[in-house]
């Protein structure tokens, strides 16, 4: 008897997470994909990997596989007598599917007529081009199916798309060159970036992921957006925050200064007597929100002094210190 251990096929533990299973499949698929690996046996290995992934990537199929797989092992340990609940099956013998000596059925866990494990067929059945019972992979033909009749969708891929804050706010088309994780070849994609896209959002390129097996559809490529650090702004929701530096006399006497925005600098009047930490709100000058609306921009004032004052500057500061009665510490 041959029991196909799908976890061993992918090289993962039974308690592996879905993310670990997907990573293992991608790694093995890159190694044994028929378009990449021309060695004898590579295609068969790739089909085994695809069969294992088809089950383990789906939580319902995986639970069903774990249940029957555990029962099979328990039956072996009990000398061919299945545990309670599985009396209708005789796991202790092989040689085809049919009435067994116990009055139940015997199951062959070796290779089925499709070229894939009979255990897989027992769990999920066989299906024709239009679909069938048991949750078998879409496109798997029943009857005297051949290995090449097995179809499975390609894996989804994900890549990081790094954008400047201005580019994320403006959106538009951009050409992006990425390396295909399956073939290792570089491909250029034309990406439509929605205006106002936030970090962590994903852009889907349908059919640009891993290649399917047989007539299986190709997977999708997802571009996860990351924003490059911007020395001028900090993004919070749809609002932008900036720090604007002032001289002591601008803060004390008031001034009109240029404040940066995504659309370019704008002139802003600073009220007399402004202290560090005061925030000036510029409505609608933030990050794009819904439709034509934008968040706000908050310019936080910061008073700075010369690090190396000239002789005249030092003299004037000393004179101010003597004449001023201002006592900020009481």
Buried (B, 14 or more C-beta within 10 A) or exposed (E): BEBBEBBEBBBBEEEBEEEBBBBBBBBBBBBBBBEBBEEEEBBEBBBBBBBBBBBBBBEEBBEBBBEBBEBBEBBBEEEEBBEEEBEEBBBBBBEEBEEBEBEBBBBBBBBBEBBBBBBBBBBBBBBBEEEBEBBBBBBBBBEEBEBBBBBBBBBBBEBEBEBEBEBBBBBEEEEBEBEBBBBEEEEEBEBEBEEBBBBEEBBEBEEBBBBBBBEBBBBBBBBBBEBEEBEBBBBEEBBBBBEBEBBEEBBBEBBEBEBBBBEEEBEBEBEEEBEEEBEBEBEEBBBBBEEEEBBBBBBBBBBEEEEEEEEEEEEEBEEEEEEEEEEEEE
